[in-house]
């Protein structure tokens, strides 16, 4: 047994700046199955103390003890469900996994943390108990996680289960409640409502197994399978770019947009010719290269990044005729950034119950997120980076299109783009935008057309042209918004229509628009 020796300076600092509190005083004691990829405190039912990696143990296998809860990273653990339905329990403090030392199967064997080597002694079964809490059972030994006492520094080991309170554990989220909700990550909006697809809300792949992918082939295979699944992207980049392939494109003279000396290229559709484009330099096409991959995402999928560096390069995610999909916490970028009409970031078409959350988009050929003929869609806490030195005027022109769909946009950040942020059209379209942030938009922020109904509440427009522009026969209702820079003097702030009389509105909380800048700037895109 390793002995705990907290350093004296630490004791003094805690005495001055913290009041240690029991787990029951900190949060409700949770017996609900955790969300894979979430961060938790693991609280012993008998002592009320938290599972704790001993910070004074500098060995390669730092020991695990229990200690009064004081919310430090050595008491926080990321729980991730594996494809065999066992769980990894990773320390936030040292990124090592909870394990049984030396893969022992004996009573009394010590529990420590060690680098992930895919050992069964690093996998755990979570068995909810009718009396409250979980029995946490090691896959290798089938023995239960146990603590030796109820005082600070009590050692943690494995033992045959005796239904003792020292062998029962609550799994409490670091932020939020037992059901996994939190103030800035709740599913809010149309995606949380029941729909014509007979789904009451959006759950993604929660009913299926969980896998972690680190290659484009594995990512594609998982997303295109028919099975319900939670697909985790490791905290690194997955590159889906192919070898270059030649296509024909029209050359566009950027001087048309007052950007002399630059040429941009647009891939014409089957019904277009180069003469259809005002900035075209010739009726003839030229040869260019593209290297994107299209992944056809199937129903009942959750795609989630495990950290702020989780990213997918060169892949368009296509959701067509599917339902119940969640895409969260990753970056999608570098999809033929020098071309137009050569790949979207995410396309949602003829689909329902889709939630796009904490995704960063940058340097994408066409639409960053386009939504067509779809229902029950929410886009939250996403960041749309518009700067791209390879296009005319260095700003993206086609960020979002919403057509014949109902969509909620909240806490998104449109950063330095040109047009379509978003463009909204169609008489069956209902779009609610609240608590979003637009910064340095050169052409138009929100554009409405073709009888779309648009509700714009408590948003922040900073130096952004045409904040809510009625392109033609749209219906805008706007209130509580803030306008600074060119936004404050823009004549394109349409308002006054009656909208959403046919919509059963959901619950949501409006924040003051003036407080959104730094909050949305720092909170959008993937997070650790």
C-alpha positions in Angstrom: 0.0 0.0 0.0 1.3 3.4 -1.0 1.2 6.1 1.8 -0.2 9.5 1.1 2.0 12.5 1.8 0.4 15.7 0.8 2.9 18.5 0.6 2.7 21.2 3.4 2.3 24.1 0.9 -0.7 22.3 -0.6 -2.3 21.9 2.8 -1.8 25.6 3.5 -3.2 26.7 0.2 -6.2 24.5 0.6 -6.8 25.8 4.1 -6.8 29.4 2.8 -8.6 29.1 -0.5 -10.9 26.0 -0.4 -13.5 24.5 1.8 -13.5 20.7 1.3 -17.0 19.4 0.9 -18.6 16.0 0.9 -19.9 14.5 -2.4 -23.4 14.7 -1.2 -23.1 18.4 -0.6 -21.5 19.0 -4.1 -24.0 17.3 -6.4 -26.7 14.7 -6.5 -25.4 11.1 -6.3 -25.9 9.6 -9.7 -26.9 6.1 -10.5 -27.7 6.7 -14.2 -25.4 5.3 -16.8 -22.8 7.9 -17.8 -22.5 9.4 -21.3 -19.6 7.9 -23.2 -16.8 10.5 -23.4 -18.1 12.5 -20.5 -16.1 13.7 -17.5 -17.1 12.5 -14.0 -16.3 12.3 -10.3 -16.5 8.8 -8.9 -17.8 8.9 -5.3 -17.7 6.1 -2.9 -21.1 5.4 -1.4 -19.8 4.4 2.0 -17.3 7.3 2.7 -18.6 10.0 0.4 -15.0 10.5 -0.8 -13.8 10.8 -4.3 -11.7 8.5 -6.3 -8.3 10.3 -6.5 -5.0 9.8 -8.3 -2.2 10.4 -5.7 -0.4 13.4 -7.1 2.7 12.6 -4.9 3.2 9.3 -6.6 5.6 10.0 -9.4 6.1 6.4 -10.5 4.9 5.0 -13.8 1.9 3.5 -12.1 0.5 6.3 -9.9 -1.6 4.9 -7.1 -5.4 5.4 -6.6 -6.9 6.5 -3.3 -10.0 8.2 -2.0 -10.0 11.8 -0.7 -12.4 14.6 0.1 -13.8 16.1 -3.1 -12.1 19.3 -4.0 -12.8 19.2 -7.8 -9.2 18.9 -8.9 -8.2 17.2 -12.2 -6.8 14.2 -10.3 -10.4 13.5 -9.1 -11.9 13.8 -12.6 -12.2 10.8 -15.0 -13.3 10.5 -18.6 -15.5 7.4 -19.0 -15.6 5.9 -22.5 -17.6 2.9 -23.5 -15.8 0.4 -25.7 -17.1 -1.8 -28.5 -17.3 -4.8 -26.1 -19.5 -2.7 -23.8 -16.9 -2.4 -21.1 -15.6 1.1 -20.1 -12.2 2.8 -20.0 -11.8 5.1 -17.0 -9.2 7.7 -17.9 -7.7 10.2 -15.4 -7.9 13.8 -16.6 -4.8 14.5 -14.4 -2.4 12.2 -16.1 -4.3 10.7 -19.1 -3.7 7.2 -17.8 -6.3 4.5 -17.4 -7.6 3.0 -14.1 -6.3 -0.6 -13.9 -5.5 -3.5 -11.7 -1.8 -3.7 -11.1 0.0 -6.5 -13.1 -3.4 -7.8 -14.4 -3.8 -9.7 -11.1 -6.9 -11.7 -10.4 -6.3 -11.9 -6.7 -8.3 -10.4 -3.9 -6.5 -7.3 -2.5 -4.6 -6.5 -5.7 -3.9 -2.8 -6.0 -5.6 -0.4 -8.3 -3.4 2.2 -10.1 -3.3 4.2 -13.3 -1.2 3.2 -16.3 -0.8 4.0 -20.0 -3.4 2.5 -22.3 -2.3 -0.9 -23.7 -5.8 -2.3 -24.4 -5.5 -4.7 -21.5 -8.6 -6.4 -20.0 -7.3 -5.2 -16.6 -8.0 -1.7 -17.9 -11.6 -2.3 -18.7 -14.5 -2.1 -16.3 -18.2 -3.1 -16.2 -20.6 -0.6 -14.6 -23.5 -2.5 -12.9 -26.2 -0.2 -11.6 -27.5 -1.3 -8.2 -31.1 -1.1 -7.0 -29.9 0.2 -3.7 -28.1 3.1 -5.4 -24.7 3.6 -7.1 -22.7 1.2 -9.3 -20.7 -1.9 -8.7 -17.6 -1.4 -10.8 -16.2 -4.8 -11.9 -12.9 -5.4 -13.6 -13.2 -7.3 -16.9 -10.1 -9.3 -16.3 -10.6 -10.5 -12.7 -14.4 -10.0 -12.3 -13.6 -8.5 -8.9 -15.1 -5.2 -7.6 -13.5 -1.8 -7.1 -13.2 -1.4 -3.3 -11.8 1.2 -0.9 -10.0 0.2 2.4 -11.4 2.9 4.6 -13.3 6.2 5.0 -10.4 8.6 5.8 -8.3 10.7 3.4 -5.8 8.6 1.6 -7.6 5.3 1.9 -6.2 2.8 -0.6 -8.3 1.5 -3.5 -8.0 -2.2 -4.6 -10.1 -5.0 -6.0 -11.9 -7.7 -4.0 -14.7 -10.3 -4.2 -18.0 -8.5 -4.0 -19.6 -8.5 -0.6 -22.4 -5.9 -1.3 -20.5 -3.5 1.0 -21.0 0.3 0.7 -17.2 0.5 0.3 -17.7 -1.4 -3.1 -20.5 0.9 -4.4 -19.8 4.1 -6.3 -21.8 7.1 -7.6 -20.7 8.5 -11.0 -21.4 12.2 -10.9 -20.8 14.5 -13.9 -18.3 17.3 -13.4 -20.8 19.7 -14.9 -24.5 19.3 -15.1 -26.9 16.8 -13.6 -27.3 13.0 -13.5 -29.0 13.0 -16.9 -26.0 14.6 -18.5 -27.6 18.0 -19.0 -25.6 21.2 -18.6 -26.4 24.9 -19.1 -24.5 25.3 -22.3 -24.7 21.9 -23.9 -28.3 20.9 -23.6 -30.1 19.8 -26.7 -32.4 22.8 -27.3 -34.6 23.6 -30.3 -36.3 21.7 -33.0 -34.0 18.7 -32.7 -35.3 18.2 -29.1 -39.0 18.0 -30.3 -41.0 15.1 -31.5 -41.4 14.9 -35.3 -43.1 13.1 -38.2 -40.5 10.4 -38.1 -42.1 9.2 -34.7 -39.0 10.1 -32.8 -39.5 12.2 -29.6 -36.0 13.7 -29.6 -32.5 13.2 -31.0 -30.4 10.5 -29.4 -27.9 9.6 -32.2 -26.2 6.2 -31.7 -26.7 6.0 -27.9 -28.5 2.7 -28.3 -25.5 1.0 -29.9 -21.9 0.2 -29.2 -19.0 2.7 -28.9 -15.9 2.6 -31.0 -12.9 5.0 -31.4 -11.5 5.6 -34.9 -8.3 7.1 -36.1 -8.3 6.5 -39.8 -10.5 7.6 -42.7 -11.3 4.0 -43.7 -12.5 3.2 -40.2 -14.4 6.4 -39.9 -16.1 5.7 -43.3 -16.9 2.1 -42.4 -18.5 3.1 -39.1 -20.6 6.0 -40.4 -21.8 4.1 -43.4 -22.8 1.0 -41.5 -26.5 0.3 -40.7 -25.8 -0.3 -37.0 -26.6 2.3 -34.3 -23.2 3.4 -33.0 -21.3 6.1 -31.1 -18.2 6.8 -33.2 -15.4 8.6 -31.4 -12.7 10.6 -33.2 -9.4 10.4 -31.3 -7.9 13.7 -30.2 -6.0 14.0 -33.5 -6.6 14.6 -37.2 -8.1 12.0 -39.6 -7.0 12.9 -43.2 -9.6 11.8 -45.8 -8.0 13.5 -48.8 -7.5 11.3 -51.8 -4.9 11.4 -54.5 -5.5 14.4 -56.8 -8.0 13.8 -59.6 -8.6 16.1 -62.5 -11.9 17.9 -63.1 -13.0 20.7 -65.4 -13.7 24.2 -63.9 -14.4 27.7 -64.9 -11.8 30.4 -64.1 -13.2 33.4 -62.2 -11.4 36.8 -62.3 -11.4 38.1 -58.7 -11.2 41.7 -60.0 -14.9 41.4 -60.3 -14.9 41.5 -56.5 -12.2 44.2 -56.4 -9.5 41.7 -55.7 -7.0 42.1 -58.5 -4.4 39.6 -59.4 -6.2 36.4 -58.3 -8.1 33.7 -60.1 -10.7 31.5 -58.4 -12.1 28.3 -59.9 -15.7 27.0 -60.0 -16.8 23.5 -61.0 -19.9 23.9 -63.1 -22.9 21.6 -62.5 -24.3 19.5 -65.3 -26.6 22.3 -66.4 -24.1 25.2 -66.2 -21.5 26.6 -68.6 -18.7 29.1 -67.8 -20.7 31.8 -69.5 -23.3 31.6 -66.7 -20.8 33.2 -64.3 -20.3 36.9 -64.5 -16.7 36.7 -63.4 -15.7 34.0 -65.8 -12.6 34.8 -67.8 -13.6 32.4 -70.7 -16.4 30.2 -72.1 -13.9 27.3 -71.9 -13.1 25.2 -68.9 -9.6 24.5 -67.5 -8.3 21.5 -65.8 -7.9 21.6 -62.0 -7.6 19.0 -59.3 -9.7 18.0 -56.3 -9.0 15.4 -53.5 -12.1 15.2 -51.3 -14.0 12.1 -50.0 -17.8 11.9 -49.5 -19.0 9.9 -46.5 -22.7 8.9 -46.6 -23.7 9.0 -42.9 -26.5 6.5 -41.9 -29.2 6.8 -39.3 -28.8 6.4 -35.6 -25.2 7.7 -35.4 -23.3 9.8 -33.0 -19.9 11.2 -34.3 -18.0 12.9 -31.4 -14.5 14.1 -31.1 -12.6 13.4 -27.8 -10.8 16.7 -27.6 -10.1 20.1 -29.1 -7.7 18.6 -31.6 -10.2 16.1 -33.0 -10.6 16.9 -36.7 -11.5 15.5 -40.1 -9.7 16.8 -43.1 -11.0 16.6 -46.7 -14.3 14.7 -46.0 -17.8 15.9 -46.8 -20.4 14.3 -44.5 -23.5 13.6 -46.4 -26.8 13.0 -44.5 -29.4 12.1 -47.1 -32.7 10.5 -46.2 -31.6 9.6 -42.6 -32.8 10.3 -39.1 -31.4 10.6 -35.6 -27.8 11.8 -36.1 -25.5 13.7 -33.8 -22.2 15.3 -34.9 -20.3 17.0 -32.1 -17.0 18.4 -30.9 -14.6 18.3 -33.9 -13.2 20.3 -36.8 -14.1 19.8 -40.4 -11.7 21.5 -42.8 -9.7 21.7 -46.0 -12.2 20.4 -48.5 -10.9 21.7 -51.9 -10.6 25.3 -50.5 -9.5 26.8 -53.8 -12.7 25.6 -55.7 -16.4 26.3 -55.6 -18.9 23.4 -55.9 -16.4 20.8 -54.9 -17.7 19.6 -51.6 -19.7 20.7 -48.5 -18.7 20.3 -44.9 -22.0 18.7 -43.8 -25.0 18.4 -46.1 -28.4 17.5 -44.4 -31.1 16.7 -47.0 -34.4 14.9 -46.6 -33.5 14.1 -43.1 -34.8 14.5 -39.6 -33.6 14.8 -36.0 -30.1 16.0 -36.6 -28.0 17.9 -34.0 -24.7 19.6 -35.1 -22.9 20.9 -32.0 -19.4 22.3 -31.2 -18.1 21.8 -34.7 -15.6 24.2 -36.3 -15.7 24.6 -40.1 -12.9 26.2 -42.2 -11.6 26.2 -45.7 -14.4 24.3 -47.4 -15.2 24.6 -51.1 -19.0 25.1 -50.8 -21.5 25.1 -48.0 -20.1 24.6 -44.5 -23.4 23.4 -43.3 -26.3 23.2 -45.8 -29.8 22.0 -44.7 -32.5 21.1 -47.3 -36.0 19.6 -47.0 -35.3 18.5 -43.4 -37.0 18.8 -40.0 -36.0 18.8 -36.4 -32.5 20.2 -36.8 -30.5 22.1 -34.2 -27.1 23.7 -34.8 -25.4 24.9 -31.6 -22.1 26.2 -30.5 -20.5 25.9 -33.9 -17.8 28.1 -35.4 -17.8 29.1 -39.1 -14.3 30.4 -40.0 -14.7 32.5 -43.1 -11.2 33.6 -43.9 -9.7 31.8 -46.8 -6.8 33.4 -48.8 -7.5 31.1 -51.8 -10.8 32.7 -52.7 -11.8 36.1 -54.0 -11.8 38.8 -51.3 -10.3 36.2 -48.9 -13.8 35.5 -47.4 -16.0 32.5 -47.8 -19.2 33.2 -49.9 -21.4 30.2 -49.3 -21.4 29.4 -45.6 -24.9 28.1 -45.0 -28.1 27.5 -47.0 -31.4 26.5 -45.3 -34.2 25.5 -47.6 -37.7 24.1 -46.8 -36.5 23.1 -43.3 -37.1 23.8 -39.7 -33.8 24.7 -37.9 -32.7 26.2 -34.6 -29.4 28.1 -34.6 -28.1 29.1 -31.1 -24.7 30.1 -29.8 -23.0 29.9 -33.2 -20.1 32.2 -34.4 -19.9 33.4 -38.0 -16.3 34.8 -38.1 -15.1 36.9 -41.1 -17.2 35.6 -44.0 -18.9 37.1 -47.0 -22.4 35.7 -47.8 -25.0 33.1 -46.7 -24.5 33.3 -42.9 -27.1 31.7 -43.5 -29.3 32.2 -46.5 -32.8 31.0 -45.6 -35.5 30.3 -48.2 -38.8 28.4 -48.8 -42.4 28.8 -47.7 -42.1 25.7 -45.4 -39.0 27.0 -43.7 -39.0 28.0 -40.1 -35.6 29.2 -38.7 -35.1 30.4 -35.1 -31.8 32.2 -34.4 -31.0 33.2 -30.9 -27.8 34.1 -29.0 -25.5 33.9 -32.0 -22.6 36.1 -32.9 -21.6 37.6 -36.3 -18.3 39.3 -36.7 -16.9 41.1 -39.8 -19.3 39.8 -42.4 -18.8 41.7 -45.7 -21.8 40.8 -47.8 -24.8 39.6 -45.7 -25.3 37.9 -42.3 -28.9 36.5 -42.4 -30.6 36.6 -45.8 -34.3 35.6 -46.1 -36.1 34.7 -49.4 -39.1 32.9 -50.9 -41.6 33.2 -48.0 -39.3 31.8 -45.3 -40.3 32.6 -41.7 -37.3 33.7 -39.5 -37.2 34.6 -35.8 -34.1 36.6 -34.7 -33.7 37.0 -31.0 -30.9 38.4 -28.8 -28.1 38.0 -31.3 -24.9 40.1 -31.5 -23.9 41.7 -34.9 -20.4 43.2 -34.8 -19.3 45.1 -37.9 -21.4 42.8 -40.1 -23.2 43.8 -43.2 -27.0 43.3 -43.7 -27.7 41.8 -40.3 -31.2 40.4 -41.4 -31.8 41.2 -45.0 -35.1 40.5 -46.7 -33.8 39.4 -50.1 -37.4 38.8 -51.3 -40.7 38.0 -49.7 -39.3 36.6 -46.4 -40.9 37.2 -43.0 -38.7 38.5 -40.2 -39.4 39.0 -36.5 -36.5 40.5 -34.6 -36.0 41.6 -31.0 -33.3 42.0 -28.3 -30.4 42.1 -30.8 -27.2 44.3 -30.5 -25.6 46.0 -33.5 -22.2 47.6 -33.6 -19.9 49.0 -36.3 -21.4 48.8 -39.8 -24.3 46.7 -38.4 -25.5 49.7 -36.3 -26.1 51.8 -39.4 -27.3 49.2 -41.9 -30.6 49.6 -43.5 -31.0 45.8 -43.9 -32.5 45.0 -40.5 -35.9 43.7 -41.6 -38.5 43.2 -38.8 -42.2 43.4 -38.0 -43.7 40.2 -39.4 -45.8 37.7 -37.5 -44.0 34.4 -37.6 -44.2 30.8 -36.2 -48.0 30.9 -35.6 -48.0 27.2 -36.7 -45.0 26.2 -34.5 -45.2 24.5 -31.1 -42.3 26.3 -29.5 -39.8 24.6 -27.3 -38.3 25.9 -24.0 -35.2 28.0 -24.3 -33.4 30.7 -22.3 -32.4 34.0 -23.9 -29.2 35.7 -22.7 -28.5 39.4 -23.1 -27.0 40.0 -26.6 -24.3 42.3 -25.1 -22.8 39.5 -23.1 -22.3 37.0 -26.0 -19.0 38.1 -27.6 -16.3 36.5 -25.4 -18.6 33.7 -24.3 -19.5 32.5 -27.8 -15.9 33.2 -29.1 -14.4 30.9 -26.5 -17.1 28.3 -26.3 -17.7 27.5 -30.0 -16.0 24.6 -31.8 -14.5 21.5 -30.3 -13.6 21.6 -26.6 -11.3 19.5 -24.3 
